[in-house]
Each structure stands twice: as structure tokens, then as C-alpha cells.
Amino acid sequence: MLSTRFLGLCYRELAKNWIPTASMKGTVGAIGLVWASDWPLTLDWLPPINGKFKDD
């Protein structure tokens, strides 16, 4: 097993414990990036909101 030789059992258990925290921080970071950027342009990719920000 390459993964047990590379990380070891202790580090593999630590990595399993940090997966929910890392995914939550990644989600919050992605939402923060969308919020800080041009969010109408980002929301233009979503079909239900596509026509909401069109200029007449």
C-alpha cells in the first residue's frame, strides 16, 4: 500500500478528520470570491437568474 507508506496511519486519520473542515473553508472561500467579484456576471451563468440583470 503506497498510501500507508507515504503518509502513515496516524497522518491518514488526521487527514480524514480535516476533510469536513477543509471542504467548509473551501466553500466559504468560493462564495466569498463570488461575492467580492462581479456577482451579476457570475450569476449570468445560472439559467433561472440569466435574464434578471439584462440591460434594456
KACORCOR-V983924 format. One record per backbone hydrogen bond with DSSP energy under -0.5 kcal/mol. NH is the residue of the N-H (numbers start at 1). CO is the residue of the C=O. If there is no record, write none. Layout:
<<NH | CO> <NH | CO>>
This chain:
<<5 | 1> <6 | 2> <7 | 3> <8 | 3> <12 | 8> <13 | 9> <14 | 10> <15 | 11> <16 | 12> <17 | 13> <18 | 14> <19 | 15> <22 | 18> <23 | 19> <24 | 20> <25 | 21> <26 | 22> <27 | 23> <28 | 24> <29 | 25> <30 | 26> <31 | 27> <32 | 28> <33 | 29> <34 | 30> <35 | 31> <36 | 32> <37 | 33> <39 | 37> <42 | 38> <43 | 39> <44 | 40> <45 | 42> <46 | 43> <47 | 45> <49 | 46> <50 | 47> <52 | 49> <53 | 49> <54 | 51>>
